[in-house]
Amino acid sequence: MMKQFTRYGIILLIFLLPALNLKSQNFNGGILAGVAGTQVAGDGYYGFHKAGIFAGGFVNLQVSEHSSFQMELEFFQKGSRENPDSANNYNQYLFRVNYIELPVLYQYTFNKRFKVEAGPSLGFLVGYYEERFEEEIKGGNRPANVTFQLNAGLYVYLSTHFTVNIRTNNSMLNIRSDNATGDILRIFPGN
């Protein structure tokens, strides 16, 4: 028992000693808000026709000149939509699903204008709404309470206070039992 404790203690010290030499840490934070073009793959309604809002905050840790880690907490509205017209026999459908998401991202800054990011996120269901032909669909195929996504994105800095972020958010777990994975494209004013 004592040997095992000593072994783990030595391993812990090996990882903690470099941290003691850190002179400072550069944390930044801010708010995120914008509109996302979303779709739910597998529902038969193709394209990013459902606009959803998202809003939240982030904390960013700069670990080197080019590398940083960012954690976000945000409300995210996803879904799909089919607007009635003659091309679709006036079919109307709306699926809106709301999640609280927690992305953890690695970011690499190329220069003052461009940065890329990638990392996983978890989503927690807070509500949903579904209608066909303007009548609410109740029961049926409820969305997943927890989702797991992979994110990849590009930041373009237009000025010191305005950033455009284009990010894809691809579910690794289906949000509904009869749907495939989905994508999200979003553009928002940044940090």
C-alpha positions as CSV (number, residue, x, y, z in Angstrom):
1,M,0.0,0.0,0.0
2,M,2.8,2.4,1.0
3,K,4.7,1.6,-2.2
4,Q,1.7,2.3,-4.3
5,F,1.1,5.6,-2.5
6,T,4.8,6.6,-3.0
7,R,4.7,5.7,-6.7
8,Y,1.6,7.9,-7.3
9,G,3.1,10.7,-5.2
10,I,6.2,10.7,-7.3
11,I,4.2,10.7,-10.5
12,L,2.0,13.6,-9.2
13,L,5.2,15.6,-8.3
14,I,6.6,15.1,-11.8
15,F,3.5,16.7,-13.2
16,L,3.1,19.4,-10.6
17,L,6.7,20.7,-10.4
18,P,6.7,22.3,-13.9
19,A,3.5,24.1,-12.9
20,L,5.3,25.7,-10.0
21,N,7.6,27.5,-12.4
22,L,4.8,29.3,-14.2
23,K,5.3,33.0,-13.8
24,S,1.8,34.0,-14.8
25,Q,-1.3,32.7,-16.5
26,N,-3.1,34.7,-19.1
27,F,-6.9,34.1,-18.8
28,N,-9.4,36.0,-20.9
29,G,-13.1,35.9,-20.9
30,G,-16.0,37.2,-22.8
31,I,-19.5,36.7,-24.2
32,L,-20.6,34.9,-27.3
33,A,-23.8,35.6,-29.2
34,G,-25.1,35.1,-32.7
35,V,-27.2,33.1,-35.1
36,A,-26.5,29.6,-36.4
37,G,-27.8,28.0,-39.6
38,T,-28.7,24.4,-38.5
39,Q,-29.9,21.1,-39.8
40,V,-30.7,17.8,-38.3
41,A,-29.4,15.1,-40.7
42,G,-31.6,12.1,-41.2
43,D,-35.0,13.9,-41.0
44,G,-35.4,14.2,-44.7
45,Y,-35.2,18.1,-44.7
46,Y,-31.8,18.9,-46.2
47,G,-29.9,22.2,-45.9
48,F,-29.3,24.8,-43.2
49,H,-32.8,26.2,-43.3
50,K,-33.4,26.5,-39.5
51,A,-31.9,29.6,-37.9
52,G,-31.2,29.2,-34.3
53,I,-29.8,31.6,-31.7
54,F,-26.9,31.0,-29.3
55,A,-25.6,33.0,-26.4
56,G,-23.1,32.4,-23.7
57,G,-19.7,33.0,-22.3
58,F,-16.2,31.7,-22.6
59,V,-12.9,31.6,-20.6
60,N,-9.7,31.3,-22.6
61,L,-6.2,30.4,-21.4
62,Q,-3.3,31.5,-23.5
63,V,-0.5,28.8,-23.1
64,S,1.9,30.1,-25.7
65,E,2.2,32.7,-28.5
66,H,0.1,30.6,-30.8
67,S,-1.8,28.1,-28.6
68,S,-4.7,28.5,-26.3
69,F,-7.5,26.5,-24.7
70,Q,-11.1,27.8,-24.5
71,M,-14.1,26.6,-22.5
72,E,-17.5,27.8,-23.3
73,L,-21.0,27.6,-21.7
74,E,-23.8,28.5,-24.1
75,F,-27.5,28.2,-24.8
76,F,-27.8,26.7,-28.3
77,Q,-31.0,26.4,-30.4
78,K,-30.8,23.8,-33.2
79,G,-33.3,22.1,-35.5
80,S,-34.7,21.9,-39.0
81,R,-37.4,23.6,-41.0
82,E,-39.3,23.1,-44.2
83,N,-41.2,26.1,-45.4
84,P,-44.3,25.4,-47.5
85,D,-44.1,26.1,-51.3
86,S,-45.2,24.6,-54.6
87,A,-41.9,22.6,-54.9
88,N,-42.6,20.6,-51.7
89,N,-46.4,20.3,-52.1
90,Y,-46.8,23.0,-49.4
91,N,-45.3,20.7,-46.8
92,Q,-44.6,22.6,-43.5
93,Y,-42.3,21.3,-40.7
94,L,-40.5,22.9,-37.8
95,F,-38.2,21.1,-35.2
96,R,-36.6,23.3,-32.6
97,V,-34.4,21.8,-29.9
98,N,-32.6,23.8,-27.2
99,Y,-29.4,22.7,-25.5
100,I,-27.0,24.0,-23.0
101,E,-23.6,23.2,-24.5
102,L,-20.1,23.0,-22.9
103,P,-17.4,23.0,-25.6
104,V,-13.7,22.6,-24.7
105,L,-11.5,23.7,-27.6
106,Y,-7.9,23.9,-28.5
107,Q,-7.1,27.0,-30.6
108,Y,-4.1,27.8,-32.8
109,T,-3.5,31.4,-33.9
110,F,-1.7,31.7,-37.2
111,N,-1.4,35.5,-37.1
112,K,-3.4,38.6,-36.1
113,R,-6.2,37.7,-38.6
114,F,-6.7,34.0,-38.4
115,K,-7.2,31.3,-35.8
116,V,-8.4,27.7,-36.0
117,E,-10.1,25.6,-33.3
118,A,-11.1,22.1,-32.6
119,G,-12.4,20.1,-29.7
120,P,-15.4,18.2,-28.1
121,S,-18.5,19.5,-26.5
122,L,-21.4,18.1,-24.5
123,G,-25.0,19.3,-24.9
124,F,-27.7,19.0,-22.2
125,L,-31.4,19.2,-23.4
126,V,-33.4,22.0,-21.9
127,G,-36.5,21.9,-24.2
128,Y,-37.8,21.2,-27.7
129,Y,-40.8,21.9,-29.9
130,E,-42.0,20.2,-33.1
131,E,-44.8,21.0,-35.5
132,R,-46.1,19.8,-38.9
133,F,-48.7,21.8,-40.8
134,E,-48.8,24.3,-37.9
135,E,-49.9,21.6,-35.4
136,E,-47.7,20.7,-32.5
137,I,-46.4,17.2,-32.4
138,K,-46.4,15.9,-28.8
139,G,-44.8,12.7,-27.6
140,G,-43.1,10.7,-30.3
141,N,-39.4,10.7,-30.8
142,R,-38.0,12.9,-28.0
143,P,-34.5,14.3,-28.5
144,A,-31.6,12.9,-26.5
145,N,-31.0,14.4,-23.0
146,V,-27.3,14.5,-23.6
147,T,-25.3,14.8,-26.8
148,F,-21.7,14.6,-27.7
149,Q,-20.3,16.7,-30.5
150,L,-16.9,17.4,-32.2
151,N,-16.3,21.0,-33.2
152,A,-13.9,22.6,-35.8
153,G,-13.8,26.2,-36.7
154,L,-12.1,29.2,-38.1
155,Y,-11.9,32.7,-36.6
156,V,-11.4,35.7,-38.9
157,Y,-10.6,38.9,-37.0
158,L,-12.1,41.9,-38.9
159,S,-11.1,44.4,-36.2
160,T,-9.9,44.4,-32.6
161,H,-13.5,44.1,-31.4
162,F,-15.3,42.2,-34.2
163,T,-14.6,38.6,-35.1
164,V,-16.4,36.2,-37.4
165,N,-16.3,32.5,-36.3
166,I,-17.4,29.8,-38.7
167,R,-17.7,26.5,-36.8
168,T,-19.1,23.1,-37.6
169,N,-20.6,21.2,-34.8
170,N,-21.1,17.5,-35.7
171,S,-22.9,15.2,-33.3
172,M,-21.2,11.9,-32.6
173,L,-24.5,10.6,-31.0
174,N,-27.8,11.0,-32.7
175,I,-30.1,13.6,-31.1
176,R,-33.1,11.4,-32.0
177,S,-33.2,7.6,-32.4
178,D,-34.3,7.7,-36.1
179,N,-31.9,10.5,-37.2
180,A,-28.3,10.6,-38.4
181,T,-25.8,13.2,-37.2
182,G,-26.2,16.9,-37.8
183,D,-24.2,20.0,-38.6
184,I,-24.2,23.6,-37.5
185,L,-22.7,26.7,-39.2
186,R,-22.6,29.9,-37.2
187,I,-21.4,33.4,-37.6
188,F,-21.2,35.8,-34.7
189,P,-19.5,38.9,-33.4
190,G,-16.6,37.8,-31.3
191,N,-14.5,38.7,-28.4
